[in-house]
């Protein structure tokens, strides 16, 4: 038997989430069974836990789009019992049963070995959000971003992606401008390394002109919508924006002028089906570049029982930093 947060749908189409005990034979097909130690809470998880089920197609369902733990059984030669592993993406927690359970069974191709110097707890304090932040930093570097070229803007900075991005960029020597709509989070963001706090209202308005003053050397944007369009017109010549989220919606009222006259780059960051080599590189960079003392400052511990309430909170923007779900820590 294993304990899990199970989302079920009743005859009226309403979903309900609660912790249950399930037999091992209920686990889905897959080559590797993992004893889950930690998971996290992400925006997608909030959608899957909440009313309506969000991204879930089949019920009953176990959410949790990422997890870290130890291999319990493996039919794939790449993994053996006792190996520590990480899973993010591949629609786990959406289409496939995920990490909000003491056991998970998945395809071996979806796993990544735990990098040297990183624990399961640290890996999930980072989680999908931090993994996405690292992919964004790598993409910006590949498009010419270097320390000293100007401030890097991070939108949604108090959230999971934004918090890790702020800490990473600061550790790498960049000047970080953190955008938040909550003035009370200014101290938290400065502790992560932000040198400038930008009130969300200053850049959340619709674009007034296609080009504004060249202000930002780069940007990691978790918001989208009008803010994304506005920032594109504020990037320095040749600057890049890594788009990682759509909290303000999938549409943005932009135009091609920043691309044509300033040569800016809009970089889409996918963390769901990212190739294996990219995943390994990103996790190795996380182990190397992320200051673990700052990571600990982002963490809010939680249990499986806490997740229904926290899932509702994250959809309203009420979660700061990283929620670390302690499934069965060592």
C-alpha positions, 0 to 999 in steps of 0.5 A, a space after each residue: 500500500 502507498 499513500 497518495 493525494 487522489 483527485 476524483 470526479 463525482 457524478 455532477 462533474 465536480 472534483 474532490 481531492 483527498 489523501 487515500 491509501 492505494 494498493 501497489 497494483 494500482 500503479 500505472 505501467 512503467 519501467 521504473 518504480 520510485 519511492 518518492 521523497 519530495 515533490 513540489 507545488 506548481 501552478 499546473 498542480 493547482 489547476 489539477 487539484 482544484 475544481 474542474 481538474 484543470 489539465 486532468 483527463 482521466 479520474 481518479 488521478 494523482 497530481 504532482 508534476 515533479 518528484 525526487 526519490 530513490 529507485 525501488 524497482 527497475 526493468 531498465 538497465 540505466 537504473 538500479 534499486 537505490 539510485 537517486 533520481 529526479 523527474 520533471 515534465 513529460 505530462 506526469 501529474 497531468 496525463 500520468 499519475 504523478 509525485 503526490 504519492 509515496 510511490 510512482 511508476 514511470 518510464 525510464 526515459 523520463 528520469 534524470 540521475 541526481 547530480 553530484 552535490 545535490 540532495 533529493 530535498 534540494 532538488 525539489 526545493 528547486 523543482 520544475 520552477 527552478 529547472 525552468 529558471 535554469 533553462 531560461 538563464 542558459 538560453 539567455 547566455 546562449 544569446 549573448 547575455 553576460 554580467 555587466 551588460 545591464 540589468 536583467 528583469 525578472 517578472 513574477 519574481 516572488 513566484 517559484 520561477 522568479 525566485 530561483 531566477 533572481 537567485 541564479 542571476 545574482 549569483 552569476 554576477 548580474 544586476 537583477 531587477 525584480 518585478 512584484 505586485 506585492 511591496 511586502 515581498 521587497 525584502 525577500 527579493 533583495 535577500 535573494 540578490 535583487 538590486 532593484 524592485 520594480 512595481 508591477 504597475 509600472 510595466 503592466 500597462 498596454 504598450 503605448 509605443 512600440 519602442 521605449 528607452 533601452 533599459 534591460 539587457 535581458 528578461 525572464 518573464 513568467 507573466 506574459 500578456 501586456 507585460 511581455 509586450 511592454 518589456 520587448 519594447 524596453 530591451 536593449 539592442 540585441 537583448 533577449 526575453 525568455 518566456 516561461 509563463 502566461 499568468 496574464 494570459 496567452 495573448 499579448 498585444 505586441 508588434 514586430 518593431 522591437 525585432 526589426 529595429 533592435 534585433 531583440 529575441 523572444 525565446 520560448 522555454 519548454 520544460 515539459 519535453 526537453 531533451 535528456 541532454 538539456 535536462 542533465 546540463 540544467 540540473 548540473 548547472 543548478 548544483 553548481 550555480 544555485 546558492 543553497 543558502 538562498 534556496 533554503 530561504 525560499 522554501 515553505 514545507 508542506 505535506 500531502 494533506 496541505 495541498 488542496 488548500 495550497 493548490 487553491 492559493 497558488 492559483 490566486 498568486 498567494 504562494 511565495 517562493 517554493 512549496 516543498 512537499 515532504 512526501 516521505 523524507 529520509 
